[in-house]
């Protein structure tokens, strides 16, 4: 899913061309209650946690957990000095100034482990989460069904 319809349409076109049993659809992460009659085993948010404020992310997790039986899994880079310089450097190799700026902004918005813990606890009011690291990624798993 994605919030941008054009990305979903492109995903569906590629899935059809490759004869994959996959369907992409537009979904607004802030209004998951619009899909209240649907149930999911796992909700995954990959490499985009830093695009949301801590409050927004807590709302997204809370709404996702109301419809997720097993877990919400969020992957993203973790804030570090190395990534603060490395992400903008790699982005600047594209030779597009806006990418370098985006790389810098993204690197400073990555969440630390204590911040992820606070977000998960705010979303669920419980300590039902784990945070694991496989540098440069960090994985937040919020367990459901407890």
ZIKA-V736913 format. One record per residue. N is the residue number from 1. OMEGA is omega as a letter, one per 20 degrees, with the letter a starting at -180 (999 if undefined). Layout:
[[N	OMEGA] [N	OMEGA]]
This chain:
[[1	r] [2	r] [3	a] [4	a] [5	a] [6	r] [7	r] [8	r] [9	r] [10	r] [11	r] [12	r] [13	r] [14	r] [15	r] [16	a] [17	a] [18	r] [19	r] [20	r] [21	a] [22	r] [23	r] [24	r] [25	r] [26	a] [27	r] [28	a] [29	r] [30	a] [31	r] [32	r] [33	r] [34	a] [35	a] [36	a] [37	a] [38	a] [39	a] [40	r] [41	a] [42	r] [43	a] [44	r] [45	a] [46	r] [47	r] [48	a] [49	a] [50	r] [51	a] [52	r] [53	r] [54	r] [55	r] [56	a] [57	r] [58	r] [59	r] [60	a] [61	a] [62	r] [63	r] [64	a] [65	r] [66	a] [67	a] [68	a] [69	a] [70	a] [71	r] [72	r] [73	r] [74	r] [75	r] [76	r] [77	r] [78	a] [79	r] [80	r] [81	a] [82	r] [83	r] [84	r] [85	a] [86	a] [87	r] [88	r] [89	r] [90	r] [91	a] [92	r] [93	r] [94	a] [95	r] [96	a] [97	a] [98	r] [99	r] [100	r] [101	r] [102	r] [103	r] [104	a] [105	r] [106	a] [107	a] [108	a] [109	r] [110	a] [111	r] [112	r] [113	r] [114	r] [115	r] [116	r] [117	r] [118	r] [119	a] [120	r] [121	r] [122	a] [123	a] [124	a] [125	r] [126	r] [127	a] [128	a] [129	r] [130	r] [131	r] [132	a] [133	r] [134	a] [135	j] [136	a] [137	r] [138	a] [139	r] [140	r] [141	r] [142	a] [143	r] [144	r] [145	r] [146	999]]
